[in-house]
């Protein structure tokens, strides 16, 4: 049981960092620090977008339109933190602590 919870926590951590990297990269693109005309940047951006869009899409349907402000990554990060906390509780309850 602990192995499964550890694997899930590692996967959640990886998803967390993917979202953080995408958010930072979107700010850098928005402020024209990095340019999407660069093939390498465009490939990374496309890959990150394909990885995170399935997570964001259902949340974007629920959230109201805030204009240019996209809060779906924040909502996903909060959800990941809640899931992480639940997994920690499951892990400790399985250990009898």
C-alpha positions in Angstrom: 0.0 0.0 0.0 2.8 2.4 0.9 4.5 1.8 -2.5 1.4 2.7 -4.4 0.9 5.8 -2.3 4.5 6.8 -2.8 4.3 6.3 -6.6 1.1 8.4 -6.7 2.8 11.2 -4.6 5.7 11.2 -7.0 3.4 11.5 -10.0 1.5 14.3 -8.3 4.8 16.1 -7.7 5.8 15.7 -11.4 2.5 17.1 -12.5 2.9 20.0 -10.0 6.2 20.9 -11.5 5.0 20.6 -15.1 2.2 23.1 -14.2 4.7 25.5 -12.5 7.1 25.4 -15.5 4.2 26.0 -17.9 3.0 29.0 -15.8 6.5 30.5 -15.7 6.9 29.9 -19.4 3.6 31.5 -20.2 4.6 34.7 -18.3 7.9 34.7 -20.1 6.1 34.4 -23.5 3.6 37.1 -22.5 6.3 39.6 -21.5 8.2 38.7 -24.7 11.3 37.4 -22.8 11.3 34.2 -24.9 10.0 34.0 -28.4 7.7 31.3 -29.7 9.2 31.8 -33.2 12.1 29.7 -31.9 11.5 26.1 -32.8 12.8 24.7 -29.5 10.6 27.0 -27.4 7.6 26.2 -29.6 8.1 22.4 -29.1 8.4 22.8 -25.4 5.4 25.0 -25.2 3.3 22.6 -27.4 4.4 19.6 -25.3 3.5 21.4 -22.0 0.2 22.5 -23.5 -0.7 19.0 -24.6 0.2 17.6 -21.2 -1.8 20.1 -19.2 -4.8 20.9 -21.4 -6.8 17.8 -20.3 -6.4 19.0 -16.7 -7.5 22.5 -17.4 -10.4 21.9 -19.8 -13.0 20.8 -17.3 -12.0 23.6 -14.9 -12.2 26.2 -17.6 -15.8 25.1 -18.4 -16.8 25.7 -14.8 -14.9 28.9 -14.0 -16.3 32.2 -15.2 -14.4 34.2 -17.8 -11.9 36.5 -16.2 -10.7 38.1 -19.5 -7.0 37.5 -20.0 -6.6 35.9 -16.6 -6.6 32.1 -16.5 -7.0 30.7 -13.0 -7.4 27.1 -14.0 -3.7 26.2 -13.2 -4.2 27.6 -9.7 -7.3 25.5 -9.3 -5.5 22.4 -10.5 -2.6 23.1 -8.1 -5.0 23.5 -5.2 -6.6 20.2 -6.2 -3.3 18.5 -6.4 -2.4 19.8 -2.9 -5.7 18.4 -1.5 -5.1 15.0 -3.2 -1.5 15.0 -1.8 -2.8 15.6 1.7 -5.3 12.8 1.4 -2.6 10.4 0.2 -0.4 11.4 3.2 -3.3 10.6 5.5 -3.9 7.3 3.8 -0.3 6.4 4.1 -0.1 7.3 7.8 -3.3 5.5 8.6 -2.0 2.4 6.8 1.1 2.5 9.0 -1.0 2.8 12.2 0.4 6.2 13.2 
